Amino acid sequence: MSRTLIVIGLSIVAIGLLWPWLGRTGLGRLPGDIVIERENFRLYVPITTGILVSVVLSAILWLINR
């Protein structure tokens, strides 16, 4: 369990460090992501991005556990 938590923590740190470059790939602006902008309000619901990240992480974890 502790090994899993360490790996998850290191992954979060790596994503945090790589975030400026990940933002340039268009990962947060996929078709299906909902953005509602008003004068003093912005709502962002990353449906497609969340599904894509989930599929990729599931595939990686499946390959690791094989």
N, C-alpha and C positions, 0 to 999 in steps of 0.2 A: 504494500500500500504506500509506503513512504517513497519508494522508487517512482511510482506513478505520479505522486504529487510533485516530486522534483522535476520530472519530465514535463508535466503540465506547466509548472512555474517557469521553467526555462523556455518553453515554447511561447508563453505569454510575453516574456521579456524580449525574445527574438522578434516577435511580431511587432511589439512596441518600438523596437529600434528600427525595423524595416518599414514602419508605417508611412513615412514620407514617400518612399519609392512605390509602395503598394497602392497609394492613392492615385498615382499617375497612370496606373494600368486601367483605370476605369472600373475597378471592382465595385465601387459604391454607386455607380450610375448605370446599372444594367436595366434593360427593359423589364418591367414588372416591379421595380422599386418605386414606391409611392412617395412623392414629395409634394406637400401642400405648403405654399408660402403666402403669408398675409403680411400686413404692415409690421406688427410686433409679434409674429408667431410663425414658427416653422416646424412642420411635422415631417419626419422622415421615417418610413417603414421599409427596411431593406428585405423584402420578401424573397426576391430572386437571389440576391447575394447570400442570404442566410441558407437557402436551399443548396446553392452551389458549394458553399463552405462545408455544410453538413455532409454532402455526398463525398467531397474530397477527403475530409477527415475520417469518414466511415471507411472509405477504401484504404486509406493509409493504415488505420488501426486493424482492419481485416488482414492486410498483408503482414503486419507485424505479428499478429497472433497465429498466423498459419504455421 
